[in-house]
Amino acid sequence: MRQGTGIVTICRLAGCCSQFAPTIAPVRVFSANSRSGNRRVLRLLIGFVFTTLCLGSVVALVIYADTHSDISSQDMVSHTQQVLIELQGVSQQLDRIELNARLYSLTSDDNNVRAAQGATVTLNTLLLRLEELVRDNPAEERRARDLLRESNQLSEATDRLTAQSSSVRELVVNCRRVLNPMQDEERTLLSERETEAERNHLYSLARRITTIAIGTVLILILFGFLTRDALRRERFEEQLSNANEQLRSTVERLEERASESQLLISARDEVALCLEVSEAEASTIRYLAQLLPESAGSLCIVNNSRQIVETVTSWGEPKATLLEGFAPEHCCALRSGRMRWRHPDRSQVHCGHFVGAQPEHYLCFPLVAHGETLGILYIECPTAAIAARTEAHESTITSLVEMAAMAIAGLHLRQKLESQSIRDSLTGLFNRSFMEVALEREMHRAERRDKELALMMVDIDHFKQFNDSFGHEAGDVVLREVAERLRVSVRNEDIVCRFGGEEFVIILPEVEALIALERAEILRQTVADLALRYRGQPLRQVTVSIGVAIFPRHADTMDELLRCSDRALYAAKHRGRNRVIEADTSIPV
């Protein structure tokens, strides 16, 4: 059955393939397709004959198996009936023995004794045959042995039979006690086996009918395939013409897709070269204008506050005007998180980011990368026909927008990482690594120009008390506020860095010692004027100690200059804190 079904499935697949063969290879000549059709018919005929043979074999096997099963069931029934016949014979011999024993006790006729002894011999013979018949049933075999043992005793009793003897009757009763359960057991087995035989016969009949029905259906299916193929060949010329037309259309679509793919490759290469976000945005718009020359639109980006969407660049001449800045929820695409077309026949809901009249056909496409929404691409279509042509390029637009979103997100991430590499995350000031590079660069520049450079080492006085008294969060507030005061109190060309912990370094290019000390004093006083509160609780006064060192007066290398300013800072703390000390007036430590 499985083999026949598999062949039918293969033939069915061959028929399905023959249905689409003209479409797959429409440029073949008619004669070649005719030969292919003949080969296909021949394969179906071979499959038909082979399937019929296999199906016949399967039917024969099923009939043979069912017949064998029926014979086995009938054999079991016949066996049980034979056992019952033997048991019936045993019962009859017991009756004869008992009858002759009674007659002898009444008449004292020796013929009755001889008759009883003859019945005993017959009984033993029957019991031996019975023991052979019930060897397949252990329980019945044990009873047969018990019955044979009682029969032997009965034989001995008949040999010693007297007119007053009653032992024969008792032994017959004992034999019947063993015989009756055996008869009951065999009758039960007979009933069960007859029922099983009947059920097997019905199952066999059902299997035969099912096998024949399935075979008939399979043959009809194969015949249907042959008929369908013959009818299909009549329509071949028309299908060939349609297939050639489809081929021309496919070639045109492939050429268009190849052009779009080349445009995507060019856009990818150009965007990959961009180092600024604005360059990536301009490249994206430029390639969108090439892809959709009949359309117009804008690229809108969410600002840093994540509250406003702003237009950064456009192409074409949109008839509708977008708001200069609009909330993200004003755009339906941003609200839904997916691309959204607006057509009069699809949706009457307009986005809320227009000034004046809204266009009839437009597309809003969210720019999403790494799970973050960057903005939207707005495409406006002047007419329904242009909208349909634009919608045909939807997959290319999607690829271009996803590529642009990834590039813009990558550039944003690069800028963020660059900022994090030189900035302190808590205060926003330059970190120590950047300070070392900047200080070395400014020292070289001052040396070339024959100028002085001032370096201030600033430390917050008793900073540990803020952490111990108010917690580390209060200490972070103090660090941020002091850093902000230092940053806004110096020139644009001055460099304020966080040196570590509560220490800051300020680099003042082209500043003489006197001016540096004056500025340091101003910074000290500015910090002392701070009035800070944490969770509604006023903090104690914040003061700083400042050590000032001048290049090249106090040191001509970076490490020495830092050590000089550090010793000056230590001297300021040693003298009472909240003061400014110049390096050459510091107390060596």
C-alpha positions as CSV (number, residue, x, y, z in Angstrom):
1,M,0.0,0.0,0.0
2,R,2.8,2.5,0.9
3,Q,4.7,1.8,-2.3
4,G,1.6,2.3,-4.5
5,T,0.7,5.5,-2.7
6,G,4.3,6.8,-3.2
7,I,4.1,6.1,-6.9
8,V,0.8,7.9,-7.2
9,T,2.2,10.9,-5.3
10,I,5.2,11.1,-7.7
11,C,2.9,10.9,-10.7
12,R,0.7,13.6,-9.2
13,L,3.8,15.9,-8.7
14,A,4.8,15.1,-12.3
15,G,1.3,16.3,-13.4
16,C,1.6,19.5,-11.4
17,C,5.0,20.2,-12.9
18,S,3.6,19.6,-16.4
19,Q,1.0,22.3,-15.7
20,F,3.6,25.0,-15.1
21,A,6.2,23.8,-17.6
22,P,5.2,26.2,-20.4
23,T,5.5,29.2,-17.9
24,I,8.9,28.1,-16.6
25,A,10.4,27.7,-20.1
26,P,8.3,29.8,-22.5
27,V,11.1,30.3,-25.1
28,R,11.3,26.6,-26.2
29,V,10.1,25.8,-29.7
30,F,6.9,23.9,-30.2
31,S,8.4,20.7,-31.4
32,A,10.6,20.4,-28.3
33,N,7.6,21.0,-26.1
34,S,5.6,18.4,-28.1
35,R,8.4,15.8,-27.6
36,S,8.4,16.8,-23.9
37,G,4.7,16.3,-23.8
38,N,5.0,12.8,-25.4
39,R,7.7,11.9,-22.9
40,R,5.4,13.1,-20.1
41,V,2.5,10.9,-21.4
42,L,4.9,8.0,-21.7
43,R,6.0,8.4,-18.1
44,L,2.4,8.6,-16.9
45,L,1.6,5.4,-18.8
46,I,4.6,3.6,-17.4
47,G,3.6,4.9,-13.9
48,F,0.0,3.8,-14.5
49,V,1.1,0.2,-15.5
50,F,3.6,0.1,-12.7
51,T,1.1,1.3,-10.1
52,T,-1.5,-1.2,-11.3
53,L,1.0,-4.0,-10.9
54,C,2.1,-2.9,-7.5
55,L,-1.5,-2.4,-6.5
56,G,-2.4,-5.9,-7.7
57,S,0.5,-7.3,-5.7
58,V,-0.7,-5.4,-2.6
59,V,-4.2,-6.6,-3.0
60,A,-3.0,-10.2,-3.4
61,L,-0.8,-9.8,-0.3
62,V,-3.8,-8.4,1.7
63,I,-6.1,-11.3,0.5
64,Y,-3.4,-13.8,1.4
65,A,-2.9,-12.4,4.8
66,D,-6.6,-12.2,5.5
67,T,-7.2,-15.7,4.3
68,H,-4.3,-17.0,6.5
69,S,-5.8,-15.1,9.4
70,D,-9.3,-16.6,8.8
71,I,-7.8,-20.1,8.5
72,S,-5.9,-19.6,11.8
73,S,-9.1,-18.4,13.5
74,Q,-11.0,-21.4,12.2
75,D,-8.3,-23.7,13.3
76,M,-8.5,-22.4,16.8
77,V,-12.3,-22.9,16.8
78,S,-11.9,-26.4,15.5
79,H,-9.3,-27.2,18.1
80,T,-11.6,-26.0,20.9
81,Q,-14.5,-28.0,19.4
82,Q,-12.3,-31.1,19.3
83,V,-11.4,-30.6,23.0
84,L,-15.1,-30.4,23.9
85,I,-15.8,-33.5,21.9
86,E,-13.1,-35.4,23.8
87,L,-14.5,-34.0,27.1
88,Q,-17.9,-35.2,26.1
89,G,-16.5,-38.6,25.4
90,V,-14.8,-38.6,28.8
91,S,-18.2,-37.7,30.4
92,Q,-19.9,-40.5,28.5
93,Q,-17.3,-43.1,29.7
94,L,-17.7,-41.9,33.3
95,D,-21.5,-42.4,32.9
96,R,-20.9,-46.0,31.6
97,I,-18.5,-46.8,34.4
98,E,-21.0,-45.5,37.0
99,L,-23.9,-47.3,35.4
100,N,-22.1,-50.7,35.2
101,A,-20.9,-50.4,38.8
102,R,-24.5,-49.8,39.9
103,L,-25.8,-52.7,37.8
104,Y,-23.1,-55.0,39.3
105,S,-24.1,-53.9,42.8
106,L,-27.7,-54.9,42.0
107,T,-27.2,-58.0,39.9
108,S,-23.7,-59.2,40.8
109,D,-23.3,-59.9,37.1
110,D,-19.6,-60.2,36.1
111,N,-20.4,-58.9,32.6
112,N,-21.1,-55.5,34.2
113,V,-17.7,-55.6,35.8
114,R,-16.0,-56.3,32.5
115,A,-18.0,-53.6,30.8
116,A,-16.9,-51.1,33.5
117,Q,-13.3,-52.1,33.1
118,G,-13.5,-51.7,29.3
119,A,-15.0,-48.2,29.8
120,T,-12.1,-47.4,32.1
121,V,-9.6,-48.4,29.4
122,T,-11.4,-46.2,26.9
123,L,-11.5,-43.4,29.4
124,N,-7.7,-43.5,29.8
125,T,-7.2,-43.4,26.1
126,L,-9.4,-40.4,25.8
127,L,-7.6,-38.6,28.6
128,L,-4.2,-39.2,27.0
129,R,-5.5,-37.6,23.7
130,L,-7.1,-34.8,25.8
131,E,-3.8,-34.1,27.5
132,E,-2.1,-33.7,24.1
133,L,-4.9,-31.4,22.9
134,V,-4.7,-28.9,25.9
135,R,-0.9,-28.5,26.0
136,D,-1.4,-24.9,24.7
137,N,-3.4,-24.0,27.8
138,P,-1.4,-24.6,31.1
139,A,-4.4,-24.4,33.3
140,E,-6.3,-27.0,31.3
141,E,-3.2,-29.1,31.0
142,R,-3.0,-29.3,34.8
143,R,-6.7,-30.3,35.0
144,A,-6.1,-33.0,32.4
145,R,-3.3,-34.4,34.5
146,D,-5.5,-34.4,37.6
147,L,-8.3,-36.1,35.6
148,L,-5.8,-38.7,34.4
149,R,-4.6,-39.3,37.9
150,E,-8.3,-39.8,39.1
151,S,-8.9,-42.1,36.1
152,N,-6.0,-44.3,37.1
153,Q,-7.4,-44.6,40.6
154,L,-10.8,-45.4,39.1
155,S,-9.2,-48.1,37.0
156,E,-7.8,-49.7,40.2
157,A,-11.2,-49.4,41.8
158,T,-13.0,-51.2,39.0
159,D,-10.4,-54.0,39.1
160,R,-11.3,-54.5,42.8
161,L,-15.0,-53.9,42.3
162,T,-17.4,-55.9,44.6
163,A,-21.1,-55.8,45.1
164,Q,-20.8,-53.7,48.2
165,S,-18.1,-51.4,46.9
166,S,-19.0,-47.7,46.7
167,S,-15.5,-46.3,45.9
168,V,-16.1,-46.3,42.2
169,R,-19.0,-43.9,42.6
170,E,-16.9,-41.6,44.7
171,L,-14.0,-41.7,42.2
172,V,-16.5,-40.9,39.4
173,V,-17.7,-37.9,41.3
174,N,-14.1,-36.7,41.8
175,C,-13.5,-37.1,38.1
176,R,-16.5,-35.0,37.3
177,R,-15.3,-32.3,39.8
178,V,-12.3,-31.9,37.5
179,L,-14.1,-32.5,34.3
180,N,-16.9,-29.9,34.7
181,P,-14.5,-26.9,35.1
182,M,-12.7,-28.0,32.0
183,Q,-15.9,-28.2,30.0
184,D,-16.9,-24.7,31.2
185,E,-13.5,-23.3,30.3
186,E,-13.5,-24.8,26.9
187,R,-17.1,-23.6,26.2
188,T,-16.0,-20.1,27.2
189,L,-12.9,-20.4,24.9
190,L,-15.1,-21.7,22.1
191,S,-17.5,-18.7,22.4
192,E,-14.6,-16.2,22.5
193,R,-12.8,-17.8,19.5
194,E,-15.9,-18.0,17.5
195,T,-16.5,-14.3,18.2
196,E,-12.9,-13.5,17.3
197,A,-13.1,-15.5,14.1
198,E,-16.2,-13.6,13.1
199,R,-14.6,-10.3,13.9
200,N,-11.5,-11.2,11.9
201,H,-13.6,-12.3,9.0
202,L,-15.4,-8.9,9.1
203,Y,-12.1,-7.0,9.4
204,S,-10.6,-9.0,6.5
205,L,-13.6,-8.2,4.4
206,A,-13.3,-4.5,5.3
207,R,-9.6,-4.5,4.4
208,R,-10.2,-6.2,1.1
209,I,-12.9,-3.7,0.2
210,T,-10.8,-0.8,1.4
211,T,-7.8,-2.0,-0.6
212,I,-9.8,-2.4,-3.7
213,A,-11.4,1.0,-3.3
214,I,-8.1,2.7,-2.8
215,G,-6.7,0.9,-5.8
216,T,-9.6,1.9,-7.9
217,V,-9.3,5.6,-6.7
218,L,-5.6,5.6,-7.5
219,I,-6.1,4.1,-10.9
220,L,-8.8,6.7,-11.6
221,I,-6.5,9.5,-10.4
222,L,-3.8,8.3,-12.8
223,F,-6.3,8.0,-15.6
224,G,-7.4,11.6,-14.7
225,F,-3.8,12.7,-15.0
226,L,-3.5,11.2,-18.4
227,T,-6.8,12.8,-19.5
228,R,-5.8,16.1,-18.1
229,D,-2.4,16.0,-19.9
230,A,-4.1,15.2,-23.2
231,L,-6.5,18.2,-22.8
232,R,-3.6,20.4,-21.7
233,R,-1.6,19.7,-24.8
234,E,-4.4,21.2,-26.9
235,R,-4.0,24.5,-25.1
236,F,-0.3,24.5,-25.4
237,E,0.1,27.0,-28.2
238,E,-2.0,29.6,-26.4
239,Q,0.0,29.1,-23.2
240,L,3.2,29.4,-25.1
241,S,2.1,32.8,-26.4
242,N,1.1,33.9,-22.9
243,A,4.3,32.6,-21.5
244,N,6.4,34.6,-24.0
245,E,4.5,37.7,-23.0
246,Q,5.1,37.0,-19.4
247,L,8.7,36.5,-20.1
248,R,9.0,39.9,-21.7
249,S,7.3,41.5,-18.7
250,T,9.6,39.6,-16.4
251,V,12.6,40.8,-18.3
252,E,11.4,44.4,-18.0
253,R,10.8,43.9,-14.3
254,L,14.2,42.4,-13.8
255,E,15.9,45.2,-15.7
256,E,14.0,47.7,-13.4
257,R,15.0,45.7,-10.3
258,A,18.6,45.6,-11.5
259,S,18.6,49.4,-11.9
260,E,17.1,49.8,-8.4
261,S,19.7,47.3,-7.0
262,Q,22.5,49.4,-8.6
263,L,21.0,52.5,-7.1
264,L,20.9,50.8,-3.7
265,I,24.5,49.7,-4.0
266,S,25.6,53.2,-5.0
267,A,23.6,54.7,-2.1
268,R,25.1,52.2,0.3
269,D,28.7,53.0,-0.8
270,E,28.1,56.7,-0.6
271,V,26.4,56.6,2.8
272,A,29.3,54.5,4.1
273,L,31.7,57.3,3.2
274,C,29.8,59.9,5.2
275,L,31.4,61.1,8.4
276,E,28.7,63.5,9.5
277,V,25.0,62.9,10.0
278,S,24.1,65.8,7.7
279,E,26.1,64.2,4.9
280,A,24.2,60.9,5.3
281,E,20.9,62.7,5.3
282,A,21.8,64.6,2.1
283,S,22.9,61.4,0.4
284,T,19.7,59.7,1.3
285,I,17.6,62.5,-0.1
286,R,19.6,62.6,-3.3
287,Y,19.1,58.9,-4.1
288,L,15.4,59.1,-3.2
289,A,15.1,61.9,-5.7
290,Q,16.7,59.7,-8.3
291,L,14.4,56.7,-7.4
292,L,11.2,58.9,-7.3
293,P,11.8,61.7,-9.8
294,E,8.0,62.5,-10.0
295,S,7.6,62.8,-6.3
296,A,8.6,65.2,-3.6
297,G,9.3,64.9,0.0
298,S,11.3,65.7,3.2
299,L,13.5,63.9,5.7
300,C,12.4,64.8,9.3
301,I,14.6,63.9,12.3
302,V,13.7,63.7,16.0
303,N,15.7,66.3,18.0
304,N,17.9,65.5,21.0
305,S,15.1,66.2,23.5
306,R,12.9,63.5,21.7
307,Q,10.0,65.9,21.8
308,I,10.1,67.6,18.4
309,V,10.5,66.3,14.9
310,E,12.3,68.8,12.6
311,T,12.7,68.9,8.8
312,V,16.4,68.6,7.9
313,T,16.3,68.3,4.1
314,S,13.9,68.0,1.2
315,W,13.7,67.2,-2.5
316,G,11.3,68.3,-5.3
317,E,8.6,70.9,-4.7
318,P,6.0,69.6,-2.2
319,K,2.7,71.3,-2.5
320,A,1.9,70.8,1.2
321,T,4.0,72.5,3.8
322,L,5.2,70.7,6.9
323,L,5.3,72.3,10.3
324,E,8.8,73.5,11.1
325,G,8.7,71.4,14.3
326,F,5.9,69.0,15.3
327,A,5.4,66.5,18.1
328,P,6.0,62.8,17.2
329,E,2.3,62.0,17.9
330,H,1.2,64.3,15.1
331,C,2.4,61.7,12.6
332,C,0.3,58.6,12.1
333,A,3.3,56.5,11.0
334,L,5.2,57.4,14.2
335,R,2.2,56.6,16.3
336,S,1.7,53.2,14.7
337,G,5.4,52.4,14.3
338,R,5.1,51.3,10.7
339,M,4.9,52.7,7.2
340,R,1.6,54.3,6.3
341,W,0.1,55.3,3.0
342,R,-2.7,57.9,2.8
343,H,-5.1,57.4,-0.1
344,P,-8.6,58.8,-0.4
345,D,-9.9,55.3,-1.2
346,R,-8.1,53.7,1.8
347,S,-8.1,56.2,4.7
348,Q,-9.5,59.6,5.4
349,V,-7.3,60.2,8.5
350,H,-4.6,62.8,7.9
351,C,-1.4,63.4,9.8
352,G,-1.3,66.5,11.9
353,H,2.1,67.9,10.7
354,F,0.8,70.0,7.8
355,V,0.4,73.8,7.5
356,G,-2.7,74.5,5.5
357,A,-4.2,71.9,3.1
358,Q,-3.1,68.3,3.2
359,P,-2.2,66.4,0.0
360,E,-4.4,63.6,-1.2
361,H,-1.6,61.0,-1.6
362,Y,1.4,60.7,0.6
363,L,3.6,58.2,2.5
364,C,5.1,58.5,5.9
365,F,7.9,56.0,6.6
366,P,9.4,55.8,10.1
367,L,13.2,55.7,10.4
368,V,14.0,53.1,13.0
369,A,17.4,51.6,13.9
370,H,18.5,49.5,16.9
371,G,15.0,49.9,18.4
372,E,15.1,53.7,18.4
373,T,12.9,55.9,16.2
374,L,15.1,58.5,14.5
375,G,12.4,60.4,12.5
376,I,10.3,60.0,9.3
377,L,10.6,60.1,5.6
378,Y,7.7,62.0,4.0
379,I,6.9,61.3,0.3
380,E,4.3,63.3,-1.5
381,C,2.7,62.1,-4.7
382,P,0.9,64.7,-6.9
383,T,-1.5,62.2,-8.6
384,A,-2.9,58.8,-8.0
385,A,-0.9,57.4,-11.0
386,I,2.4,58.7,-9.5
387,A,1.3,57.2,-6.1
388,A,0.8,53.8,-7.8
389,R,4.2,54.0,-9.4
390,T,5.8,55.0,-6.1
391,E,4.0,52.1,-4.4
392,A,5.6,49.8,-6.9
393,H,9.0,50.9,-5.6
394,E,7.9,50.2,-2.0
395,S,10.5,47.4,-1.4
396,T,13.3,49.6,-2.7
397,I,12.2,52.5,-0.6
398,T,12.1,50.3,2.4
399,S,15.7,49.0,1.8
400,L,17.0,52.6,1.2
401,V,15.3,53.9,4.3
402,E,16.5,51.1,6.5
403,M,20.0,51.5,5.2
404,A,19.9,55.3,5.8
405,A,18.5,54.7,9.3
406,M,21.3,52.4,10.2
407,A,23.9,54.8,8.8
408,I,22.5,57.8,10.7
409,A,22.1,55.7,13.9
410,G,25.7,54.6,13.5
411,L,27.0,58.1,13.0
412,H,25.0,59.2,16.1
413,L,26.5,56.4,18.1
414,R,30.0,57.2,16.8
415,Q,29.6,60.8,17.9
416,K,28.3,59.6,21.3
417,L,31.2,57.3,21.7
418,E,33.7,59.9,20.7
419,S,32.2,62.3,23.3
420,Q,32.3,59.6,26.0
421,S,35.9,58.8,25.2
422,I,37.0,62.4,26.1
423,R,34.3,63.4,28.5
424,D,33.6,62.6,32.1
425,S,30.2,61.0,32.4
426,L,29.2,62.7,35.7
427,T,30.4,66.3,35.1
428,G,30.5,66.6,31.4
429,L,34.0,68.0,31.5
430,F,37.0,66.6,29.6
431,N,38.5,63.5,31.3
432,R,42.1,63.0,32.4
433,S,43.2,61.2,29.2
434,F,42.1,64.2,27.1
435,M,43.7,66.6,29.6
436,E,47.1,64.9,29.1
437,V,46.9,65.2,25.4
438,A,45.6,68.7,25.4
439,L,48.2,69.9,28.0
440,E,51.0,68.5,26.0
441,R,49.7,70.1,22.8
442,E,49.2,73.5,24.5
443,M,52.7,73.4,26.0
444,H,54.2,72.8,22.6
445,R,52.2,75.6,21.1
446,A,53.2,78.0,24.0
447,E,56.9,77.0,23.4
448,R,56.6,77.7,19.6
449,R,55.0,81.1,20.3
450,D,57.3,81.9,23.2
451,K,54.3,82.3,25.5
452,E,53.5,81.2,29.0
453,L,50.8,78.7,30.0
454,A,49.0,78.5,33.4
455,L,47.9,75.3,35.0
456,M,45.4,75.3,37.9
457,M,44.9,72.3,40.1
458,V,41.5,72.7,41.9
459,D,40.3,70.5,44.8
460,I,37.0,70.7,46.7
461,D,37.7,71.2,50.4
462,H,36.4,68.5,52.9
463,F,34.5,66.8,50.1
464,K,34.4,63.5,52.0
465,Q,32.2,65.2,54.6
466,F,29.5,65.7,51.9
467,N,29.4,62.0,51.2
468,D,29.5,61.0,54.8
469,S,26.8,63.5,55.9
470,F,24.5,63.5,53.0
471,G,25.3,60.5,50.9
472,H,27.1,60.0,47.6
473,E,24.2,61.4,45.6
474,A,24.8,64.7,47.4
475,G,28.5,64.5,46.6
476,D,27.6,64.0,42.9
477,V,25.4,67.1,43.1
478,V,28.4,69.1,44.5
479,L,30.7,67.8,41.8
480,R,28.3,68.7,39.0
481,E,27.6,72.2,40.3
482,V,31.3,73.0,40.9
483,A,32.2,71.7,37.5
484,E,29.5,73.8,35.9
485,R,30.8,77.0,37.7
486,L,34.3,76.3,36.6
487,R,33.3,75.7,33.0
488,V,31.2,78.9,32.6
489,S,33.8,81.1,34.5
490,V,36.7,80.5,32.0
491,R,37.4,81.6,28.5
492,N,36.3,79.5,25.5
493,E,39.9,78.6,24.7
494,D,40.5,77.5,28.3
495,I,40.2,73.7,29.0
496,V,38.5,72.5,32.1
497,C,39.0,68.8,33.0
498,R,38.1,66.4,35.8
499,F,41.5,65.1,37.0
500,G,40.0,62.5,39.3
501,G,37.8,62.3,42.4
502,E,37.1,65.9,43.6
503,E,40.1,67.3,41.7
504,F,39.9,69.4,38.6
505,V,42.6,70.8,36.2
506,I,42.2,74.0,34.2
507,I,44.6,74.8,31.3
508,L,44.8,78.5,30.5
509,P,46.9,79.0,27.3
510,E,48.9,82.3,26.9
511,V,48.2,83.5,30.4
512,E,50.9,85.1,32.6
513,A,51.3,84.3,36.3
514,L,49.6,87.5,37.7
515,I,46.5,87.1,35.5
516,A,46.3,83.4,36.3
517,L,46.3,84.1,40.0
518,E,43.6,86.7,39.6
519,R,41.5,84.3,37.6
520,A,42.1,81.6,40.2
521,E,40.9,83.9,42.9
522,I,37.8,84.7,40.9
523,L,37.1,81.0,40.5
524,R,37.6,80.4,44.2
525,Q,35.2,83.1,45.1
526,T,32.6,82.0,42.5
527,V,32.6,78.5,44.0
528,A,32.4,79.9,47.5
529,D,29.2,81.8,46.5
530,L,27.4,78.6,45.7
531,A,24.3,77.9,47.8
532,L,23.4,74.3,47.2
533,R,20.4,72.3,48.4
534,Y,19.9,68.5,48.2
535,R,16.3,67.2,48.5
536,G,15.2,70.4,50.1
537,Q,18.0,70.4,52.6
538,P,20.7,73.1,52.4
539,L,24.3,71.9,52.1
540,R,27.2,73.5,53.9
541,Q,29.3,76.0,52.1
542,V,31.4,74.6,49.3
543,T,35.0,75.9,49.0
544,V,38.0,75.0,46.8
545,S,41.8,75.1,47.2
546,I,43.7,76.0,44.0
547,G,47.4,75.5,43.2
548,V,48.8,77.4,40.2
549,A,51.9,76.5,38.1
550,I,53.3,78.4,35.1
551,F,55.0,76.9,32.1
552,P,57.9,77.3,31.5
553,R,58.7,79.3,34.7
554,H,58.0,76.4,37.2
555,A,58.5,73.4,34.9
556,D,59.3,72.6,31.3
557,T,57.6,69.1,31.1
558,M,54.0,68.0,31.6
559,D,54.7,65.7,34.6
560,E,56.8,68.4,36.4
561,L,54.1,71.0,35.7
562,L,51.4,68.8,37.2
563,R,53.6,68.0,40.2
564,C,54.3,71.7,40.8
565,S,50.6,72.6,40.7
566,D,49.8,69.6,42.9
567,R,52.4,70.7,45.5
568,A,50.9,74.2,45.4
569,L,47.5,72.7,45.9
570,Y,48.7,70.7,48.9
571,A,50.3,73.9,50.3
572,A,46.9,75.7,50.0
573,K,45.2,72.9,52.0
574,H,48.1,72.9,54.5
575,R,47.6,76.7,55.1
576,G,43.9,76.4,55.8
577,R,42.1,75.6,52.5
578,N,39.9,78.0,50.6
579,R,42.8,79.8,49.1
580,V,45.1,80.1,46.0
581,I,48.8,79.3,46.1
582,E,51.4,79.8,43.3
583,A,53.9,77.0,42.8
584,D,57.1,78.9,43.5
585,T,55.7,80.2,46.8
586,S,54.5,76.7,48.0
587,I,56.1,74.9,50.8
588,P,57.9,71.7,49.5
589,V,56.4,68.5,50.8
